[in-house]
Amino acid sequence: MNRFADLLDRLEHEPSGDHGQRLLADYFRRANDPDRGYALAAMTGALPLPRTTTAVARALIAERVDPALFAMSREYVGDLVETVALLWPAPAPLPAGRDAPPAPTLAEVVETLRVAGKAALPAQLAILLDGLDATGRRTLLKLVTGGARIAISARRAKAAVASLAGLDAGAVEEIWRGLEPPYLDLFAWIEGRGPRPGARDPAPFREPTPSRAIDEADFAALDPAAFLAEWKWDGLRVQASGGVDGSGARVRRLYSSSGEDISAAFPDLVEALSAPVFDGAILDGELLIVRDGCAQPLDVWRQRLGRKRVSAKTMAEYPPRLRAFDLLAENGEDLRALPFETRRERLEDLVARRAGAPVDLSPLIPFSTREELSAARADPASAGAGRDAGAVVGVMLKERARARQPEGGKGQWLAWKRDPTRIDAVLMYARRGQAIGSSLHSDFTFGVWRTRDGRDELVPVGAACFDGADAELDAWVRAHTINRFGPVREVVASGGEGLVLEIVFEGADRSTRRKAGLTLRNPRVAGIRRDKPPREADRIETVETFLRG
């Protein structure tokens, strides 16, 4: 367990995702079964550990440490779990001649807590904490209280496993749904000690084609004749997969781009894909909410995503549509080795055979020169997007003759997004960063001016993380705090002492859930306008000029 905790600690402080993946691959290469399988489960959110609350940790430390000392330490450290991990006393010395038992392994921790009932869990947890160091205790407590933030994505974790056999993450993704922790058959296959685990899922997930962002200079170097162009939609990239199970029943699933099964949030769309034409088919596309024939903004479809139960009213208010742009499989045949242009033709034929289903094609943008496509990007409504122009955030360029390469690669498709918009907003609230161990205030809520009842007031219009946050900015936030709401600090925003932030975003939408009546799309803090006083920040009327749809 201590070794796994040390790995998480190193990943937490490793700025490079590629290097973090190499660290993880080295761990998988050196660790034993089933420890490494449970480590992989932790990285992918599948660790079979019972959950408890931080109140249990508080009660355990209260039996071992003076309450006043704990309160002072808690105030200084800032996190209850970390405080418990640091303050946990060493176990009583053993009699002479007796050696301390080895620290529990990750597998021992998992198996011990899995069989412990709710009543016995605190006592078993205390025994395990006695055998761990401070880093191990923090990791264990974070795992059982649900507060663990793994500083590497599930996809990179799978890629680290696949790299042991010289494969890419897609090789693991294709068999993932048939695997269970601690993944002994997976590691046996990777190391050449066993057969490839059977892909038992009739509606599998396939690694989607990756894309990368380009700018004006990149676009100028391309040969327009070699590419097809489509709109880049402001929705959720999904994959619709269909098949027939061993009993002959049709199975349909909807996946996010990371492979998460989101079928429960969109049962109406899944049911609409029940036609035989979708047996053995895997469609790659964008999930949109379409009302009255018009694609809705991002803030709308998010109100459906994540709901465990979807009522008939919700389905009627938020009708989904799959805007397909690629076909990865048809009739069980893997099409990824075919050129994109060929896959597109087969996709058009499949969609045409299922007229009436909530599936349509992402239309191609007619162009022959760079200037024509640049003009379409700048004005989608006049270039064929029509009423859906409000849901367009750019264009996608896809090489006609390029196959979906098995090894993946970076940026097979090119995303040329529309130019972002900028405003100057006033910093209103700040909190510490959400990354593990972050101590700097880097998550900011910002606002603009609005006149109400003859007086100017600040109204919040968005929140974003600032990668440029440093100790100086953190000190400013602490020095100008006028109120606190838990971990959130309200800072001075008037009287000439406020801070103006330069905000970059991709558009704005109407919102009934926001005080300002609108929400920004993908905002980020680009910098600090130290040359501008708060009174000169932008007004709500300026932001409303960027409304879409």
C-alpha positions as CSV (number, residue, x, y, z in Angstrom):
1,M,0.0,0.0,0.0
2,N,2.8,2.4,0.8
3,R,4.4,1.8,-2.6
4,F,1.1,2.5,-4.3
5,A,0.7,5.7,-2.2
6,D,4.2,6.8,-3.2
7,L,3.2,6.3,-6.9
8,L,0.1,8.5,-6.5
9,D,2.2,11.1,-4.7
10,R,4.7,11.2,-7.6
11,L,2.0,11.4,-10.1
12,E,0.4,14.3,-8.2
13,H,3.6,16.3,-8.6
14,E,4.4,15.3,-12.1
15,P,3.5,18.0,-14.6
16,S,4.0,15.9,-17.7
17,G,1.2,13.4,-18.6
18,D,3.6,11.4,-20.7
19,H,6.1,11.1,-17.9
20,G,3.4,10.2,-15.5
21,Q,2.3,7.4,-17.9
22,R,5.9,6.1,-17.9
23,L,6.0,6.1,-14.1
24,L,2.8,4.1,-14.1
25,A,4.1,1.6,-16.7
26,D,7.2,1.1,-14.5
27,Y,5.0,0.4,-11.5
28,F,2.9,-2.1,-13.5
29,R,6.1,-3.8,-14.7
30,R,7.6,-4.2,-11.2
31,A,4.5,-4.7,-8.9
32,N,3.1,-8.1,-8.2
33,D,-0.4,-9.5,-8.8
34,P,-3.0,-8.7,-7.6
35,D,-1.6,-5.4,-6.3
36,R,-1.1,-3.9,-9.7
37,G,-4.6,-5.0,-10.8
38,Y,-6.1,-3.2,-7.9
39,A,-3.9,-0.1,-8.6
40,L,-5.3,-0.1,-12.2
41,A,-8.8,-0.4,-10.7
42,A,-8.1,2.7,-8.6
43,M,-7.0,4.6,-11.7
44,T,-10.1,3.7,-13.6
45,G,-12.6,4.2,-10.9
46,A,-13.4,0.5,-10.3
47,L,-11.6,-0.2,-7.0
48,P,-13.9,-2.5,-5.0
49,L,-13.5,-0.7,-1.7
50,P,-16.4,0.1,0.7
51,R,-17.0,3.8,1.2
52,T,-17.3,5.6,4.5
53,T,-17.4,9.2,5.6
54,T,-14.8,11.6,7.0
55,A,-16.7,11.5,10.3
56,V,-15.2,8.0,10.8
57,A,-11.7,9.4,10.3
58,R,-12.5,12.2,12.7
59,A,-13.8,9.8,15.3
60,L,-10.7,7.5,15.0
61,I,-8.3,10.4,15.5
62,A,-10.3,11.8,18.4
63,E,-9.6,8.5,20.3
64,R,-5.8,9.0,19.8
65,V,-5.0,12.7,19.8
66,D,-5.9,15.7,22.0
67,P,-8.9,17.5,20.5
68,A,-7.2,21.0,20.8
69,L,-4.1,19.7,19.0
70,F,-6.3,18.2,16.2
71,A,-8.3,21.5,15.8
72,M,-5.1,23.6,15.5
73,S,-3.5,21.1,13.1
74,R,-6.7,20.9,11.1
75,E,-6.8,24.7,10.7
76,Y,-3.1,24.8,9.6
77,V,-3.2,21.8,7.2
78,G,-6.6,22.7,5.7
79,D,-7.8,19.2,4.9
80,L,-9.3,16.8,7.5
81,V,-8.0,13.6,5.9
82,E,-4.4,14.9,5.5
83,T,-4.5,16.1,9.1
84,V,-5.5,12.7,10.4
85,A,-2.8,11.0,8.2
86,L,-0.1,13.3,9.6
87,L,-1.2,13.2,13.3
88,W,-1.9,9.4,13.4
89,P,0.3,8.1,16.3
90,A,2.9,5.4,15.8
91,P,1.7,2.0,17.3
92,A,3.0,0.9,20.7
93,P,6.5,-0.6,20.6
94,L,6.8,-4.3,20.3
95,P,8.5,-6.5,23.0
96,A,12.2,-7.1,22.6
97,G,13.0,-9.7,19.9
98,R,9.8,-9.2,17.9
99,D,9.9,-7.5,14.5
100,A,7.2,-5.2,13.3
101,P,5.0,-6.8,10.7
102,P,5.4,-5.6,7.1
103,A,3.1,-2.8,5.9
104,P,-0.1,-4.1,4.4
105,T,-0.1,-4.4,0.6
106,L,-2.8,-2.8,-1.5
107,A,-4.4,-6.2,-2.1
108,E,-4.5,-6.9,1.6
109,V,-6.1,-3.5,2.2
110,V,-8.8,-4.2,-0.4
111,E,-9.5,-7.8,0.7
112,T,-9.6,-6.8,4.4
113,L,-12.1,-3.9,4.0
114,R,-14.2,-5.8,1.4
115,V,-15.2,-8.4,3.9
116,A,-15.5,-6.1,6.9
117,G,-19.1,-5.2,7.8
118,K,-20.2,-1.6,8.4
119,A,-19.8,-2.0,12.2
120,A,-16.3,-3.5,12.0
121,L,-15.0,-1.2,9.3
122,P,-13.6,1.6,11.7
123,A,-11.7,-1.0,13.7
124,Q,-10.2,-2.7,10.6
125,L,-9.4,0.7,9.2
126,A,-7.5,1.7,12.3
127,I,-5.4,-1.5,12.2
128,L,-4.5,-0.8,8.6
129,L,-3.6,2.8,9.4
130,D,-1.2,1.6,12.1
131,G,0.8,-0.3,9.6
132,L,1.2,2.5,7.0
133,D,3.3,5.6,6.7
134,A,1.8,9.1,6.5
135,T,1.5,9.0,2.7
136,G,-0.1,5.5,2.8
137,R,-2.5,6.7,5.5
138,R,-3.5,9.7,3.4
139,T,-4.1,7.6,0.3
140,L,-6.1,5.0,2.1
141,L,-8.3,7.5,3.8
142,K,-8.9,9.4,0.6
143,L,-9.9,6.1,-1.2
144,V,-12.4,5.0,1.4
145,T,-13.9,8.5,1.9
146,G,-14.2,9.1,-1.9
147,G,-11.9,12.1,-1.9
148,A,-9.1,10.6,-3.9
149,R,-8.2,12.5,-7.1
150,I,-6.0,10.4,-9.3
151,A,-3.6,12.7,-11.1
152,I,-3.7,10.6,-14.3
153,S,-6.6,9.8,-16.6
154,A,-8.1,6.3,-16.9
155,R,-7.1,6.3,-20.5
156,R,-3.4,6.9,-19.7
157,A,-3.6,4.2,-17.1
158,K,-4.8,1.7,-19.7
159,A,-2.2,3.0,-22.2
160,A,0.5,2.4,-19.5
161,V,-0.7,-1.3,-19.3
162,A,-0.8,-1.6,-23.1
163,S,2.7,-0.2,-23.4
164,L,4.2,-3.2,-21.6
165,A,3.4,-5.2,-24.7
166,G,4.1,-2.4,-27.2
167,L,0.3,-1.8,-27.8
168,D,-1.8,1.4,-27.6
169,A,-4.6,2.1,-25.2
170,G,-7.2,1.0,-27.8
171,A,-6.1,-2.6,-27.5
172,V,-7.1,-2.6,-23.8
173,E,-10.2,-0.5,-24.4
174,E,-11.6,-3.1,-26.8
175,I,-11.7,-5.8,-24.2
176,W,-12.1,-3.6,-21.1
177,R,-15.8,-4.2,-20.5
178,G,-15.3,-7.9,-20.1
179,L,-12.6,-7.5,-17.4
180,E,-12.9,-7.3,-13.6
181,P,-10.4,-6.3,-10.9
182,P,-7.7,-7.4,-10.2
183,Y,-7.4,-8.0,-14.0
184,L,-5.2,-11.1,-13.7
185,D,-6.1,-12.3,-17.2
186,L,-5.3,-8.9,-18.7
187,F,-1.8,-8.8,-17.2
188,A,-1.3,-12.5,-18.2
189,W,-2.1,-11.6,-21.8
190,I,0.0,-8.4,-21.8
191,E,3.0,-10.4,-20.5
192,G,2.5,-13.3,-22.9
193,R,1.5,-15.8,-20.2
194,G,-2.1,-16.2,-21.4
195,P,-4.5,-15.7,-24.3
196,R,-6.2,-12.5,-25.2
197,P,-9.2,-12.1,-23.0
198,G,-12.3,-12.6,-25.1
199,A,-14.3,-9.5,-26.0
200,R,-17.6,-10.7,-24.7
201,D,-19.5,-7.5,-25.1
202,P,-21.9,-7.5,-28.0
203,A,-21.9,-3.7,-28.1
204,P,-18.3,-2.8,-27.6
205,F,-16.5,0.5,-27.4
206,R,-13.9,1.4,-29.9
207,E,-11.2,4.0,-29.5
208,P,-12.4,7.1,-31.4
209,T,-10.3,8.9,-33.9
210,P,-8.2,11.6,-32.1
211,S,-8.1,15.2,-33.1
212,R,-5.8,18.2,-32.5
213,A,-6.3,21.9,-32.7
214,I,-4.7,23.9,-35.5
215,D,-4.4,27.7,-36.1
216,E,-4.3,29.9,-39.1
217,A,-0.7,29.1,-39.8
218,D,-1.3,25.4,-39.7
219,F,-4.3,25.7,-42.0
220,A,-2.3,27.8,-44.6
221,A,0.1,24.9,-45.0
222,L,-2.6,22.3,-45.9
223,D,-3.6,21.1,-49.3
224,P,-7.4,21.7,-49.5
225,A,-7.9,19.0,-52.1
226,A,-6.7,16.3,-49.6
227,F,-9.4,17.0,-47.0
228,L,-13.1,16.9,-46.3
229,A,-14.5,19.5,-44.0
230,E,-17.4,19.3,-41.5
231,W,-18.7,21.6,-38.8
232,K,-17.3,21.2,-35.3
233,W,-20.4,20.9,-33.1
234,D,-20.7,22.2,-29.5
235,G,-22.1,19.0,-28.1
236,L,-20.9,15.8,-26.5
237,R,-18.8,13.4,-28.5
238,V,-20.4,9.9,-28.2
239,Q,-20.2,6.5,-29.7
240,A,-23.4,4.4,-30.5
241,S,-22.7,0.7,-30.5
242,G,-25.1,-2.1,-31.3
243,G,-25.0,-5.9,-31.4
244,V,-26.8,-9.1,-30.5
245,D,-26.0,-11.1,-27.4
246,G,-25.8,-14.9,-27.0
247,S,-29.5,-15.2,-26.3
248,G,-30.4,-13.3,-29.5
249,A,-31.5,-10.1,-27.8
250,R,-30.4,-6.8,-29.3
251,V,-28.0,-4.7,-27.2
252,R,-27.5,-1.0,-27.7
253,R,-25.1,1.2,-25.8
254,L,-24.1,4.9,-25.9
255,Y,-20.6,5.7,-24.8
256,S,-18.8,9.0,-24.1
257,S,-15.5,9.6,-25.9
258,S,-13.6,8.1,-22.8
259,G,-15.6,4.9,-22.9
260,E,-18.1,5.6,-20.1
261,D,-21.5,4.0,-20.7
262,I,-24.0,6.9,-20.6
263,S,-27.0,4.9,-22.0
264,A,-29.0,5.4,-18.8
265,A,-29.1,9.2,-19.4
266,F,-30.5,8.8,-22.9
267,P,-32.8,5.8,-23.0
268,D,-34.9,7.4,-25.7
269,L,-32.0,7.6,-28.1
270,V,-30.9,4.0,-27.2
271,E,-34.3,2.7,-27.9
272,A,-34.5,4.5,-31.2
273,L,-31.4,2.7,-32.3
274,S,-33.0,-0.7,-31.9
275,A,-33.5,-1.3,-35.7
276,P,-31.7,-4.3,-37.2
277,V,-29.6,-2.0,-39.4
278,F,-27.6,-1.0,-36.3
279,D,-26.7,-4.6,-35.4
280,G,-22.9,-4.8,-35.5
281,A,-22.6,-1.1,-36.2
282,I,-20.5,1.5,-34.3
283,L,-21.2,5.1,-35.0
284,D,-19.0,8.0,-34.0
285,G,-20.7,11.3,-33.6
286,E,-21.8,14.3,-31.6
287,L,-24.8,14.2,-29.2
288,L,-27.0,17.3,-29.5
289,I,-30.3,18.4,-28.1
290,V,-32.5,19.5,-30.9
291,R,-35.7,21.5,-30.4
292,D,-37.9,22.6,-33.2
293,G,-35.2,21.6,-35.7
294,C,-32.5,23.7,-34.0
295,A,-29.5,22.4,-32.2
296,Q,-29.4,23.8,-28.7
297,P,-26.4,25.2,-26.8
298,L,-24.1,23.3,-24.6
299,D,-25.7,24.4,-21.3
300,V,-29.0,22.7,-22.4
301,W,-27.8,19.1,-23.1
302,R,-25.8,19.1,-19.9
303,Q,-29.0,19.2,-18.0
304,R,-29.7,15.7,-19.2
305,L,-26.3,14.2,-18.9
306,G,-25.6,12.6,-15.5
307,R,-29.2,12.0,-14.5
308,K,-29.6,8.5,-13.2
309,R,-33.3,8.5,-13.9
310,V,-34.8,10.3,-16.8
311,S,-38.6,11.1,-16.8
312,A,-40.8,11.3,-19.8
313,K,-41.1,15.0,-19.3
314,T,-37.3,15.4,-19.4
315,M,-37.1,13.3,-22.6
316,A,-39.8,15.5,-24.2
317,E,-38.1,18.7,-23.1
318,Y,-34.6,17.6,-24.1
319,P,-34.9,15.5,-27.3
320,P,-31.5,14.0,-28.2
321,R,-30.0,13.7,-31.7
322,L,-26.9,11.8,-32.8
323,R,-25.1,13.8,-35.4
324,A,-23.0,11.0,-36.9
325,F,-19.7,11.8,-38.7
326,D,-17.9,8.4,-38.8
327,L,-18.6,4.7,-39.0
328,L,-16.2,2.4,-37.2
329,A,-18.0,-0.9,-37.8
330,E,-20.9,-2.2,-39.8
331,N,-22.4,-5.7,-39.6
332,G,-19.6,-6.6,-37.2
333,E,-16.9,-5.7,-39.8
334,D,-14.2,-3.4,-38.5
335,L,-14.0,-0.4,-40.9
336,R,-11.2,1.5,-39.2
337,A,-8.6,0.3,-41.8
338,L,-10.6,1.9,-44.6
339,P,-9.9,5.5,-45.8
340,F,-12.1,8.0,-44.2
341,E,-13.9,8.9,-47.4
342,T,-14.9,5.3,-47.8
343,R,-16.2,5.1,-44.3
344,R,-18.1,8.3,-44.8
345,E,-19.9,6.8,-47.9
346,R,-20.9,3.8,-46.0
347,L,-22.2,5.9,-43.1
348,E,-24.3,7.9,-45.5
349,D,-25.8,4.7,-46.8
350,L,-26.5,3.4,-43.3
351,V,-28.2,6.5,-42.1
352,A,-30.3,6.7,-45.3
353,R,-31.6,3.2,-44.7
354,R,-32.9,4.3,-41.3
355,A,-34.8,7.4,-42.1
356,G,-36.8,8.8,-39.2
357,A,-34.4,7.7,-36.4
358,P,-32.9,10.5,-34.3
359,V,-29.6,10.0,-36.2
360,D,-28.5,12.4,-39.0
361,L,-25.3,13.2,-40.8
362,S,-22.9,15.9,-39.9
363,P,-23.0,17.8,-43.2
364,L,-19.9,18.4,-45.3
365,I,-18.9,21.9,-46.0
366,P,-18.4,22.6,-49.7
367,F,-15.1,24.3,-50.4
368,S,-12.3,24.2,-52.9
369,T,-10.0,26.9,-51.6
370,R,-8.6,27.9,-48.2
371,E,-10.4,31.2,-48.5
372,E,-13.8,29.6,-49.0
373,L,-13.4,27.4,-45.9
374,S,-12.1,30.3,-43.9
375,A,-15.2,32.3,-44.8
376,A,-17.4,29.4,-43.8
377,R,-15.7,29.1,-40.4
378,A,-16.3,32.8,-39.8
379,D,-20.0,32.7,-40.8
380,P,-21.5,29.2,-40.5
381,A,-25.1,30.4,-41.0
382,S,-24.3,31.6,-44.5
383,A,-22.3,28.5,-45.3
384,G,-24.9,25.9,-44.8
385,A,-25.2,25.5,-41.0
386,G,-28.5,27.4,-41.1
387,R,-30.4,27.5,-37.8
388,D,-27.8,25.2,-36.2
389,A,-25.1,27.8,-36.6
390,G,-25.3,28.7,-32.9
391,A,-24.0,25.2,-32.1
392,V,-21.0,25.5,-34.4
393,V,-17.7,26.2,-32.7
394,G,-15.4,25.7,-35.8
395,V,-14.6,23.3,-38.5
396,M,-13.1,19.8,-38.6
397,L,-10.7,18.8,-41.4
398,K,-10.4,15.1,-42.2
399,E,-8.0,13.6,-44.7
400,R,-9.9,11.8,-47.4
401,A,-7.5,8.9,-47.9
402,R,-6.4,8.4,-44.3
403,A,-7.4,5.2,-42.5
404,R,-8.0,5.1,-38.7
405,Q,-4.6,3.8,-37.8
406,P,-4.6,1.1,-35.1
407,E,-1.8,2.8,-33.1
408,G,-3.9,5.9,-32.8
409,G,-1.5,8.8,-33.1
410,K,-2.1,12.4,-32.2
411,G,-4.4,14.6,-34.3
412,Q,-5.5,12.5,-37.2
413,W,-8.4,14.9,-37.5
414,L,-7.8,18.7,-37.4
415,A,-10.0,21.0,-35.4
416,W,-9.9,24.7,-36.5
417,K,-12.0,26.4,-33.9
418,R,-13.6,29.8,-34.2
419,D,-11.6,32.7,-32.8
420,P,-12.3,33.2,-29.1
421,T,-13.8,36.3,-27.6
422,R,-12.4,38.4,-24.8
423,I,-13.8,40.5,-22.0
424,D,-12.4,42.2,-18.9
425,A,-14.1,41.0,-15.8
426,V,-13.7,41.7,-12.1
427,L,-12.4,39.0,-9.7
428,M,-15.2,38.3,-7.2
429,Y,-14.5,35.0,-5.5
430,A,-11.5,32.7,-5.2
431,R,-10.8,29.2,-3.8
432,R,-7.8,26.9,-3.7
433,G,-7.2,24.7,-6.7
434,Q,-8.9,21.4,-6.9
435,A,-5.8,19.4,-7.6
436,I,-4.5,17.1,-4.8
437,G,-2.3,19.1,-2.5
438,S,-2.9,22.5,-4.1
439,S,-2.4,25.4,-1.7
440,L,-2.7,28.3,-4.1
441,H,-5.9,30.1,-4.9
442,S,-6.3,29.5,-8.6
443,D,-10.1,28.9,-9.1
444,F,-11.8,32.2,-9.7
445,T,-15.4,33.5,-10.1
446,F,-15.6,36.7,-12.1
447,G,-18.3,39.2,-12.9
448,V,-19.2,42.3,-15.0
449,W,-21.1,45.4,-14.2
450,R,-24.9,45.8,-14.6
451,T,-27.1,48.8,-13.8
452,R,-30.0,47.9,-11.5
453,D,-32.4,50.4,-9.9
454,G,-30.1,53.2,-10.9
455,R,-27.0,51.6,-9.3
456,D,-24.1,49.6,-10.7
457,E,-23.6,46.2,-9.3
458,L,-21.3,43.3,-10.1
459,V,-23.0,40.1,-11.4
460,P,-21.0,36.8,-11.8
461,V,-20.9,35.5,-15.3
462,G,-18.5,32.6,-15.0
463,A,-15.7,30.7,-13.2
464,A,-12.5,29.3,-14.4
465,C,-9.1,28.0,-13.3
466,F,-6.0,30.2,-13.9
467,D,-2.9,28.2,-14.8
468,G,-0.8,31.3,-14.2
469,A,-1.7,31.6,-10.5
470,D,1.3,32.1,-8.3
471,A,2.3,32.9,-4.7
472,E,2.0,36.7,-5.4
473,L,-1.6,36.4,-6.6
474,D,-2.4,34.0,-3.8
475,A,-1.1,36.6,-1.3
476,W,-3.2,39.3,-2.9
477,V,-6.4,37.1,-2.5
478,R,-5.6,36.5,1.2
479,A,-4.9,40.2,1.8
480,H,-8.1,41.4,0.2
481,T,-10.6,38.8,1.5
482,I,-13.7,40.5,2.9
483,N,-15.8,37.4,3.5
484,R,-15.5,33.6,3.6
485,F,-18.0,30.9,2.6
486,G,-16.3,27.6,3.6
487,P,-13.3,27.3,1.3
488,V,-14.5,30.2,-0.9
489,R,-13.1,33.7,-0.3
490,E,-14.9,36.9,-1.4
491,V,-12.4,39.5,-2.4
492,V,-12.6,43.3,-2.6
493,A,-14.1,44.2,-5.9
494,S,-14.7,48.0,-5.7
495,G,-13.0,51.1,-4.4
496,G,-10.1,50.8,-6.8
497,E,-8.6,47.7,-5.0
498,G,-10.2,45.0,-7.1
499,L,-8.4,42.9,-9.7
500,V,-9.5,42.7,-13.3
501,L,-9.0,39.5,-15.2
502,E,-8.8,39.0,-19.0
503,I,-11.3,36.2,-19.8
504,V,-11.3,34.2,-23.0
505,F,-14.4,32.2,-24.0
506,E,-16.1,30.8,-27.1
507,G,-19.5,32.4,-26.9
508,A,-22.4,32.9,-24.5
509,D,-25.8,31.4,-24.0
510,R,-29.0,32.4,-22.2
511,S,-29.4,30.7,-18.8
512,T,-32.2,30.9,-16.3
513,R,-30.0,29.4,-13.6
514,R,-27.5,32.3,-13.6
515,K,-28.0,35.6,-11.9
516,A,-26.7,37.4,-14.9
517,G,-29.1,35.5,-17.2
518,L,-26.3,34.0,-19.3
519,T,-23.5,31.6,-19.2
520,L,-20.1,31.6,-20.9
521,R,-18.8,28.7,-23.0
522,N,-15.5,27.2,-22.0
523,P,-14.2,30.3,-20.2
524,R,-10.6,30.5,-19.1
525,V,-8.4,33.2,-17.4
526,A,-5.9,34.5,-20.0
527,G,-4.2,37.0,-17.7
528,I,-4.5,39.8,-15.2
529,R,-5.2,43.4,-16.3
530,R,-3.2,45.2,-13.7
531,D,-3.4,48.4,-15.8
532,K,-7.2,48.6,-15.6
533,P,-9.2,49.6,-12.5
534,P,-12.4,47.5,-11.7
535,R,-14.7,50.4,-12.6
536,E,-13.5,50.1,-16.2
537,A,-14.2,46.4,-16.6
538,D,-16.8,45.3,-19.1
539,R,-20.6,45.6,-18.7
540,I,-23.3,42.9,-19.1
541,E,-24.3,44.6,-22.4
542,T,-20.9,43.8,-23.9
543,V,-21.1,40.1,-23.0
544,E,-24.6,39.9,-24.4
545,T,-23.3,40.8,-27.9
546,F,-21.6,37.3,-27.9
547,L,-24.9,35.4,-27.4
548,R,-25.4,32.5,-29.8
549,G,-28.4,30.7,-31.0
